[in-house]
């Protein structure tokens, strides 16, 4: 008997090989870093923007009576919200560029000894991405540390609220606990001459029961987590771009001038 040819099987194998080649050319570290960066920046920018708005309302309502006492804080919040808009746009575009650079370097590595050659300009561009990404990771590390400050403030406030709730359950009058206070001036949110600058006793207990307080605390935690995810994404980008540049530099074929 003669073997029966099955063209569809040959085509299927051809498509399979093509898919394997395409999947092999995907820069998975850069792709994962891009997804993490998008998620982190979405949390940081969205939740941070809303948390700053709620913070201004809390300070204006409970910690300061004179507008001159918190006008600096209000201006800082306003300007930082504009910075958040710029950060979201910048990181979106930069992550797309890094992902495209990852596809370029992966294709160059896969076809180093074929018809495709990595050029000198391509290697210079990869080195530029390494330097810029490393600088952004260092800067974002400072942003990540700065984001921990409001989380620390609200965490202490939650602990103070827990303390005053326990004392309220054991005594009949909340006025006896006027010594339990939360001072915003200690954290640099208000100047030292701001009045009252702190909340104590019954006022603090009433703040602790509001939904706005807990929503603000949760938003700051989400922004802090987003900053951590974005920092992790930048570290992954540093590793991926450094590896890609090293492969192009030391294992690539002789570069062509642009």
N, C-alpha and C positions, 0 to 999 in steps of 0.2 A: 504494500500500500504506500502511496505517496503522501508525504506530509502535507497537511492542509495549511495554507497560509492564512494568517489572521491579521490583516492590516490594522484593525482597531487596537490589537494588543501592542503592536509596535508604536502606534501613535500614543497609546496610554503610557508606555514606558518613556517615550520622548518627553511627554508633558511632565512625567514624574521627575526625570532628570533635570528638566528646566526649573521645576519648583524647588528642587533641592539646591540648585545653583542660586536661585533667587533668595531662598532662606539663608543660605550660607553667606550671602553678601549683606545681610541686615546687621547693622551695628547694634547689637542687643544692649551693651552697657550704655551707649548714648541714648538709645530708645527708652530704657528704664529711667535714666537720669532725666530725660525730657518729661516723662510722665510725672515723676516725683517733683520736678521743678514747677510744673503747671499746678499740681495739687497744693504744694507748699505755698506758692505765691498767691493762689486763690484764697487760701485760708488766711494768710498773713495780711493781704491787702483788704479783703472783704471784712473779716472780723476785726482787724485793727482799725479800719475806718469807723465802723459802728461803735467800737469800744471807746474810741476817743470822743465821739459825739456824746455818748452816755456819761463819760467822765466829766466833761464840761458841765453837763446838767447837774451832776451830783455836787461838784465843787461849788457851783453858783448857788445851789439851793441850800446846802448844809454847812459849808466850810468858810464861806466868805460873804460878807454883807456889803462891802464896798466894791464896785466894779474895778477900781484901780488895783485892788489886791490880786485879782486873777486875770487882769487884762493881758499880762505877759503869757500866762498859761494858755489863754484863749487864742492868742496870736500864734503860739507854737503849735497848737492843735490844728489850726487852720492851715498853716504852711506845711505841716507834716502830712496832712491829708492830700494836699497837692503833690507832695513827694511820692505818696503811695500810688497816685495815678501814673506818675512817670515811671516808677519801679515796675508796675504791672506791664506797661507797654514795652519797656526796655527788656525785661527778662523774657517776655513772650517772643520778641524778635531775636534776641540773642540765643535762646534755646533752639529756635528753628535753624539758625545759622550753625550751631554746634551739631545738631542732628544731620544737617546737610553735609557738614565737614566729616562727620562719622561715616556717612554713606560713601563719600569721595575716597577717604583713606582706606576703607574696607575694600572697595572695588580696586583701588590701586594695589593693595597687598595681594588680593586674589589673582590679579593678572600682572604681577610684577615682571614675569618673564615671558609675557605674551606681547600682543601688539600694543596694549595700553602701557604707557610709561608715566611714572610720576615726575612732574616737572619741578624745577627749582623753585618756581613761584608757589607751587602747591606745598612744598615743604616749608617755605618761609611763612605761608599762611597758617599752616598747622602749628608752627612755633609761636606765631602771634597769638593764636587761640590758647595755647598752653599758658603763656605769660598773663594774658588778660584774665583767663579763668582763675588762675592762681591768685591774682590780685583781688578779684571779686570774692573769692572764698575767704581771704583774710579780712576784707572789709565786712563781709556778711557775718563773720564770726563776731565782730564788734556789735553789729546790729542785733544778733541773736542774744548777746549778753545784755544789751540795752532793753530788749523786749522782756527780760526777766524782772526788771524793776517794778513795773505795774503789777505783775503777777505776785511778786513778793509783798507789795503794799496791800493788795486785796487779800492775800493769804493771812497776813497779820490781822487784818480787819475781821476776817471770818473767825479767827481764833479768839479775838477780843469779843466778838458777838457771842461766841460759844460760852465764854467765861461769864459774860453778863447774864446770859440766859440761865446758867446754872445758879448764879447768885440770886436771881429773881425768884427761882423756884424754892429757894431755902429761906427767903425773907418775905415780909409782907409789903414793904415799900421799896420801890425802885429808886427813890431819891437817896437812899442810903448808899448807893453805888455810884455817886457822882464822881468818885475818884477813878473809875474805869473809863479811860478816854482813848481816842484815836486822833493823833495829831498829824495833819497833812504837811505841816511845815517841816517836820523831821525828814521827809523824803524829797524835799526840794520842790514840791508842787506849788507852794505858796511862799511868799516872803515872810520873814520872822515877825514883821509888824502887822501881819494880816489878822483881822478880827472876824470871828473868834479863832479861826485857824484849826480848831479841834472840836470834836463832838464828844460829849460825855453822857453818862447815865441814861435818862429816858430818851434823849434825842438819838443817841447811838442805838438804843434798842429799837426805836421806830425805823431807823434806816435799815437795820438788819432784817426787818420783816418785809421790806419792799422787794418786789420782783425786779425792779430796775437794777438794784445792787447786785443780785445774783446773776442777772443777765450780763451785766458788765464784766463781772468776774469770769464767767464762762467764755465770753468773747475774748478776753485777754489770754485765757488759757489756750483757746483755739488758735489765736494769732501766734502765741509762743510755740505751739506744736508746728504750725505752718512754717515759722522761721527755722525750726530744727529740720524739717523735711527739706526745705530749700537748701540749707547748708549741706545736708547729706547729698543732695543732687549735685551741688557744686563740687564736692569732693569726688564723686563718681566721674564728673566731667574732667576733673584734673587728671585722674588716673587714666581715663579713656583717651584723652587728647595726648597725654604724655606717651602712652604706649603706641598710639598711632604714629606719632611723630618719630619715635625711636625706630619703629619698623620701617617707615619710609626712609629714614636717614641711613640706617645701617644695613638693611636687607634689600632695599630697593635697587633698581638698576641705575645706571648713570643718568642723572637728570638732564633734561633738555632746557636750554635757555628759553625764556619767554619771548 
